Amino acid sequence: MVSRSEVLSLCRALLRAGRQFPHYNLREYTKRRTLDGFRMNKNLTDQSKVNEAYAEAKAQLVVVERTVKLYSLYPPKTKNIMEVKLQ
């Protein structure tokens, strides 16, 4: 049985992990997918479906954390347009 506080904690963890991406597009994509996924499942009442959605989100957190580590090992050589300061 998954509590509301555990679900909110997982959502925050996914958002926090997504903020660590060095690329703007990946940060925004992770944020959008996380919020959309949790909004889509906010009205689930069947406990088995809640547990299934929670397990899927936990698996996605592992993927995001692993991908963040990979991207930090190989930083981009050039900045994208959103990260370039106007001079």
Kinemage of the C-alpha trace (Angstrom):
@kinemage 1
@onewidth
@group {chain A} dominant
@subgroup {mainchain}
@vectorlist {calphas} color= white
{ca met a 1} P 0.000 0.000 0.000
{ca val a 2} L 1.498 3.276 -1.159
{ca ser a 3} L 0.767 6.414 0.824
{ca arg a 4} L 0.193 9.885 -0.576
{ca ser a 5} L 3.401 11.161 0.990
{ca glu a 6} L 5.417 8.413 -0.729
{ca val a 7} L 3.914 9.348 -4.089
{ca leu a 8} L 4.666 13.042 -3.575
{ca ser a 9} L 8.184 12.207 -2.453
{ca leu a 10} L 8.736 10.154 -5.603
{ca cys a 11} L 7.410 12.992 -7.773
{ca arg a 12} L 9.796 15.448 -6.099
{ca ala a 13} L 12.697 13.016 -6.514
{ca leu a 14} L 11.982 12.700 -10.241
{ca leu a 15} L 11.799 16.478 -10.649
{ca arg a 16} L 15.037 16.921 -8.674
{ca ala a 17} L 16.837 14.298 -10.721
{ca gly a 18} L 15.646 15.882 -13.958
{ca arg a 19} L 17.023 19.277 -12.932
{ca gln a 20} L 20.530 17.832 -12.950
{ca phe a 21} L 20.618 17.298 -16.729
{ca pro a 22} L 23.176 19.572 -18.405
{ca his a 23} L 20.919 20.025 -21.472
{ca tyr a 24} L 17.964 22.402 -21.321
{ca asn a 25} L 15.811 20.207 -23.577
{ca leu a 26} L 16.319 17.119 -21.420
{ca arg a 27} L 15.567 19.067 -18.235
{ca glu a 28} L 12.305 20.386 -19.645
{ca tyr a 29} L 11.325 17.041 -21.181
{ca thr a 30} L 11.852 15.228 -17.880
{ca lys a 31} L 9.875 17.861 -16.006
{ca arg a 32} L 6.988 17.738 -18.491
{ca arg a 33} L 6.842 13.919 -18.595
{ca thr a 34} L 6.967 13.677 -14.797
{ca leu a 35} L 4.179 16.159 -14.209
{ca asp a 36} L 2.032 14.724 -17.006
{ca gly a 37} L 2.456 11.185 -15.702
{ca phe a 38} L 1.513 12.065 -12.150
{ca arg a 39} L -1.450 14.182 -13.274
{ca met a 40} L -2.673 11.345 -15.482
{ca asn a 41} L -2.646 8.903 -12.555
{ca lys a 42} L -3.892 11.212 -9.806
{ca asn a 43} L -7.440 9.806 -9.912
{ca leu a 44} L -6.478 6.139 -9.589
{ca thr a 45} L -8.425 4.434 -6.822
{ca asp a 46} L -7.708 0.751 -7.379
{ca gln a 47} L -4.811 -0.088 -5.056
{ca ser a 48} L -3.233 -2.574 -7.473
{ca lys a 49} L -3.141 0.060 -10.226
{ca val a 50} L -1.711 2.616 -7.795
{ca asn a 51} L 1.036 0.176 -6.821
{ca glu a 52} L 1.724 -0.583 -10.486
{ca ala a 53} L 1.988 3.118 -11.380
{ca tyr a 54} L 4.228 3.715 -8.359
{ca ala a 55} L 6.543 0.855 -9.365
{ca glu a 56} L 6.744 2.206 -12.910
{ca ala a 57} L 7.630 5.681 -11.615
{ca lys a 58} L 10.341 4.184 -9.367
{ca ala a 59} L 11.799 2.420 -12.396
{ca gln a 60} L 11.746 5.697 -14.324
{ca leu a 61} L 13.597 7.401 -11.466
{ca val a 62} L 16.376 4.824 -11.764
{ca val a 63} L 16.555 5.444 -15.521
{ca val a 64} L 16.695 9.219 -15.078
{ca glu a 65} L 19.414 8.999 -12.414
{ca arg a 66} L 21.475 6.647 -14.600
{ca thr a 67} L 21.056 8.918 -17.628
{ca val a 68} L 22.066 12.002 -15.633
{ca lys a 69} L 25.282 10.239 -14.606
{ca leu a 70} L 25.973 9.260 -18.202
{ca tyr a 71} L 25.411 12.805 -19.483
{ca ser a 72} L 27.657 14.234 -16.773
{ca leu a 73} L 30.503 11.993 -17.940
{ca tyr a 74} L 30.241 13.292 -21.506
{ca pro a 75} L 29.386 16.999 -21.367
{ca pro a 76} L 28.449 18.754 -24.612
{ca lys a 77} L 31.225 20.557 -26.480
{ca thr a 78} L 28.953 23.445 -27.431
{ca lys a 79} L 26.138 25.142 -25.590
{ca asn a 80} L 22.645 25.264 -26.999
{ca ile a 81} L 20.896 28.536 -27.737
{ca met a 82} L 19.090 28.558 -24.362
{ca glu a 83} L 22.392 28.488 -22.455
{ca val a 84} L 24.364 31.062 -24.449
{ca lys a 85} L 24.515 34.482 -22.824
{ca leu a 86} L 24.009 37.477 -25.030
{ca gln a 87} L 27.073 39.670 -25.150
